[in-house]
């Protein structure tokens, strides 16, 4: 069962960023929300890994 999404987020991006986003989601065949969720997860995971590596 999918998790119910109960939060929303509004972001401001440039026209150029928006065009790149649209091109990417069309190419990846994914919707904007899912792309942004995956991007956020990826960035957070990268930051956590870097933080762990710096502690070693």
C-alpha angles and dihedrals in degrees: 000000000000121000113252111243109228102164130069133199131200119203134180118222135170123259089251092053090048092052091049090049093051092046090051097048091049090050093046093042093229132124123254095249094051092046091052093046091052092046092052092048091049093050093047092049090050092051092048092050091049091049091051092048091051091053092055 
